[in-house]
Amino acid sequence: MSNLSKVISLTNEEQKLLQNATELVPFLKEYGTEIDKNMHIPEEVIEKLSSAGLFKLRTPKKYGGFEVSIRAMIEIVSEVAKGNGSVGWVIQNLNGNNYSASQLLPSNVVSKIFNQVNEVRFCSVLQAIKTVVRKVEGGYLVEYGRWAFGSGSKHATHALLNLKDASGMQQDPKMQLAVVPMDEIKIIDDWHTMSLKGSASNSLEMNDVFISDEFVAYDDAEQVDESMLQHLKGEDRFKPYLFLITSLTTGISTILGLARGALEHFVEKAPHKGIAMTIHKSQAEIGHIQYKVGLAAMKIESAHLHIHRSVEILETYEKNCELLDQQNFARVQTDIGYAAMLCWEAVEMLVVESGGSVILDSNRLSQIFRDIRGGANHAFTTASTCMELYGRVLLGLEPQHIVTLSSTHVIRDTHKKELV
């Protein structure tokens, strides 16, 4: 089936990684029921993903990764998610977190981390439920900390954790991010959900853990101005937009893939599926079904266009060595939330036309329906939060979104320079 990914230019290496993901789709579909039942991804699946290079997508090349583009990351993860939503969710999160850690910490510290094991995998939580943290000589002592939800935690080697809880973020929205080996963290077995069951998005807990200063970083986008952007190279040029990129690569990619997978599944089954209590022998022959399939496809393709626009905005500002203004910053966030809403609506339409059997746990469309609902409820992709943000900015009000608030000092500084 045609999709907009064909208009996106990928390198030969990125095309190969995308092909690796495509080849795994049938294999991942076979494990769908088992992944949901066991509430985690089996080790044999993890090994296949690793062999395909799918845990090193966004890891910089200097640390042994592929350093794929934002566009390539979205397409590759989307392809994985067509096979299984939980696997897509884990792949997008671990890759996005590897990239974030590599950008936040000094290169000598990152090198030390990535030289420890053959394949580093970061899970993350960007706001704690509750923390009690003291500054001590040489670092920080986490007397107590609890974080939710640590997607991919059972398959991670390290965690990237915000040492601030909600009250701390309200006082100062700048994140204080710590790198912690997973053997210092207790994984709480509390991920019992209707959605993304195999993502191992468990709560994480620490008691009396010391974290050296070198492994703690602040989101320091405010230290990057337009004159400094001229001297940054490669991925470093995107550093001011770290959490926007996180929203793109670890927020929307799986949702897009789930919607694409739902459409492909429905189109495959419709010619051979009748409608109960009617004389119709094929859904594909019914006018209103044809309409729904066409509308669902347009919603998914429109979602991809919004994602494409958000990446294009980032790339344009990066190319011109300019910092995003607040309206475009909010527009990127809103594109992501709106795309998630369109994908969810498309899947819901198809489920409505799938008959009573769709409620079976073993029904593939049922799993997609549950997984995409959970994904679309993520804080990065909640449509109502993103629409409110865009409306507030358009009306000249202060943003309410933590990601935007943590970057407003950059935007304000830019505006001040324009006024000078």
N, C-alpha and C positions, 0 to 999 in steps of 0.2 A: 504493500500500500504506500502511496506517495506521501511524504511528509516534508516539512520545511527544512529538515536537517540537511537535505541535499544541496541547499543553496549556501551552506556554511563551509568555508574552506578550512580543511584540517590538514596538518602535515602528514607525511607518510607514516610516521610513528604513531600519531594520534589515530589515523585510520586503522592501523593494525590493532591498537588497543580497543577501538570501537568494534572491530571484527571479532576480537577475543570475547567481548561482552555479548555480541550477537550469538556466537556459537554456544555460549553457556545458557541461553534463555530456555531451551527445552529441558536441560538438566535441572535448572532451578525450578521450573514448573513441577517437575516430578517430586520435588521435596516440599512443596507448599504445605500439604497437610501435616507432615512430620515437623516442619519448622514451627507451625502454630501449636501443635500438641506439646512439643518439648520446650517451648518458650525460648528457644535460642537456635542459632545456626549450627548444624552439625559440623564437626571438625573436618570431615571429608569435603564439605562445601567450602569451608574456609581455605583449605589447601588448594582447591581448584581456583578460587579467586586469587590467591596469592601467586600461583603459577602463571596466571594470566596477566600479572602485573597490576591488578586492580586496586591494590592497597598503596600504590606509589604514584598515583596519578598526579597529585598536586605537590608532592614532595619535590623541592628544588633539586636540580640535577647535581649540584655540588654535594648533596647529601645522599646521592644514589637513586633519586627518583626520576620521573619523566617530565615534571614541570609542564603539564599540559595547559593549554589556554582555558579561560573561563568557559568559552563556547564548547570546547572539546569535553570538558568535565561534565557540563550539562547533558550533552548528547550521550556520553558513555554511561553515566549513571542512569539516565532515562532508559537506556537499553537494558541495563541490569534489572531495573525495576519492572520492566515488562515481564521478566521471569518470576520475580518475587519482590513484593514491597518491602518486607523486612530486610532482605539482603541489600536492596537498593538504599534503604535508609542507613544501614550500617556503613556501606561503602561511601556514601556521600559524607557522612559525619566524620569518619576516621580520616578520610582524605582532606576534608576541609580543615579539620583540627591540626593535622600535620602541617598544612600550609600556614595556619595562624601562628602556631608555635615557632615556626621557622622565621616568621616576620617579626615577632614580638621580642624575642630574646637575642642577645649578642651572638654573632656567628661562632665565636669560640665555644660558647655554652651549647649552642645547637649542635655543633660538631661533636661535642662530648656525648650528647644524648644519642645522636644517630650512629655513633660508633660503638654503642654498648651492645646492641643486638642486631641481628641480620635484617629485621623488618620492624621498624618503629610504627606503632599505631596509637594515636591519641584519641581518647574519648574526651568529652568536655561538658561542663555545665557553666553557663555564663552568669548565673546568680544563685547564691546559696539560699537554702531554706533558713538556716541559722548558723552563725559562726561566732566563736569566741576566740579571737586572735590577739596575741600580744607581740609587740616588737621587742626583740631581745638582741643581744650582741650577735652580730653576724647573720641575722635573719629574722624569721618569724616563728613563733610557737603557736600551732593550732591546738588550743586546749580542747576544743570541740568544733566539729563541722559536719554539716549534713547537706547534701546536694541532690537534687532531682531535676532532670532525668538524665542519667549517663548512658546515652545510646551507644551500643557496641562495647559496653564495659567488660563483658566476659571475654572479648577478643582483643582488648587493648593492652598495651605494654605500659602506657603512661596516661595520666589525666591532666588536662588543662582546666584549672578550677578558679573561679572568681572567689577571692577570700572575703568578699563583701556579701552580706545578705540584703534583703529589701530595704531595711532601715539605713544601712550604710550607703546603698545606691541612691536613696532619696536625699541624703546629705551631700553626696558627691557622686554624680553619675559616671565618673571615670572608673573603669574596671581595674581591679588589682588582681592580676592573673598569675597563678602559681603552677609550675610543672611538678608533678608528683608521680613517682613510680607506682604502679598498681599494687606492688607488694606492701606499700605503706597504707593502703586503703582497704576498708572492709566493704564488700559489695553486699547490699541488703537485697534479699530475694523478695522484692515487692512489686515486680512488674507483672501483674496479673490483669490483663486488659482484654478488650474486644478487638483492639486494633494494633497492627504492627507488633504482633505478639512475639516474634522472633528477634526483635531488635535489641533485646537485653538492655532496655533503657531503665536499668535499676537505679535505686538511690545509692549514693556513695557516702561513706562515713569515715571520719578520722578522729582519733583521740590522742592528744599529746604527741603530735608529730612536728618535728623541727624542719623548716624549709629554709635553706640557705638563700641569702640575698640574691645571689646570681641566678637563682631559678624563679625569681619573682619579677614580673614586669607590669608596667602600667600601659594602658592603651595610650601611646604617646603621639597620636596624630597631630596634636597641637604643636608639636615640635617641628612639624614639616610645613614650610611655607612655599610659595610659588618659586622663590629664588632657589630653594633647596631641591625642588623637583627637577630643575634643569640638570642637576648633577647625579640624580638617581638613575639606575639602569635596570632594564628587565622588569622582573616582578616587583622590585622595590618601588617602582613608580606608582604602584597601586596601593602602597602602604597606608595612605590616609583613608582609604576606603575599605579597610580590612573587614569590618563587620557587614558592610554592604555586600562584599564578595562572599562572605560566609552565608548571608541570606540567600544569595543566588545559588551557590554551589551546594550548600547543605540544607537549603530550605525548600526550593521548588523543584529540583531535578527529579526526585523520586515521584512527586505528585504528577508531574508531566508524564513520566513513564507509565505510571499506573493508569492514567487516562488513555494513553495510547494503547496499552495492553487491553483495556476493557473494550475499546472500539474494535480492535483486531479480533478479539474473542467473539464479540457479538456478530460481526460481519461473517466470520467463519461458520458460526452455528446457524444463523438465520435461514439460509436456504434449505436446511434439513430439519427445521423445527416448526411444528404446527402451533396452533393456538387452541388451548383446551376449550371444550364446549362450543366450538365453531366448526364450520366445514373447511376452514382454511388449512391447507397442507404445508404452507411455507410462509414464514414471517416475511421473507424477502419480497413476496408478491403483494404485500399489503401497503396501501398508500401512506397511512399514518406512520407505519414503521419506517418506510423510506424517508419520510419527513424527519422523523426523530434521529435516524442515523445521520442524515445530512446536517441537521442542526448540531448534533453532538460533535461531528467532525469539525464543523466551523468553530465551535467553542474551543476545541483543543488547539486548532490551528491559530485562532485568535490569541489564546494563552501564550503560544509559542512566539507570536509576533510581539507581545508585550515583554516577554523575557528577552527577546532579541533586541528590542528597543532599549531596555535597561542596560544591557551589555554595551550597546553602541554608545550610549551616553557616557558610560565610564571610559570607554576607549577613546572617545573624542576629547574628553578633558585631559586624559593621561597624555595623549599625543600632543596636545597644545600646552602641556605643562601648566595647567590651570587647576585650581581647586574648585570643586563643585559648589555652586550656589545652593542655598537652602531649598529652593523650589525643585531643582533637579535632583537633589539628594532625596527629598521626600517622594518625588516622582518614581525614582528607582524602587524604593520600598513599596510604593503603592502598586506599581506594575507587578511585583512579585505576589502581593496579596490578591490582586485582581485576577492574575493568572491562576492562582490556586482555586479561587472561587469558580472560575469558568471550567476548570478541569473537574471539580467536584460536581458541578451542575450537569456536565456531560455524562459522567458515570451514573449519576442518579437517574437521569432520563433513560439510560439503557437498562438499568436494573428494573425500573417500573414496567418495561415492556418484556421482561424475561420470564414471567410466569411464576407460579408458586414454588417451583423447584429451586429458585434462586436463594431461598432462605436456608438451604442445606449448607452446613459448614464446609462440606466437601466441594461445593460449587465454586469454581474459580472466580466467577463474577462476584460472588458473595464475599470472598476474601479481599478482592480488589476494593469493593464497596466499603468494607470495614477499614481497610488500610488507608485509603485515601481520605476518609473522614478524620481519622486520627492525625494524618499528616497535615491536613488543611487547618486543623485546630492548633498547630504549633504557633508559638508567639511571633515567629518571623513571618508567618503566612496567614494569620487570622485576618480575613478581609475587613471586618468591621474596624479593627484597630488601624489598619493601613488606610482605609477610607477616611476615618476620623483625622488621621495625621494629615492627609492631603488637603482635606477641607479646612483644617485649622490654618495650615500654611497659606492656602489661597485666600483665606479671610484675614490674613495678617496677624494671626494669633501665634503664641508660642507653641512649638510642637510638644506632644505628650509622650512620644515614643523614646525609650531609653537609648536606642541606637542613634537617633537624631540628636537627642540632648547631649550625648557624650561627644558629639562632633560639632555642636553649635559654636564653640570657641573658634574653631577653624573658619567657619562661615562668617562669624562676626569680624574676625581679624581681616578677612578678605574684604568685607564691606568697608571696614575702616580705611583700608588702603585705597579703595576706590574713592573715598571722600576726601582724601588728602590732596 
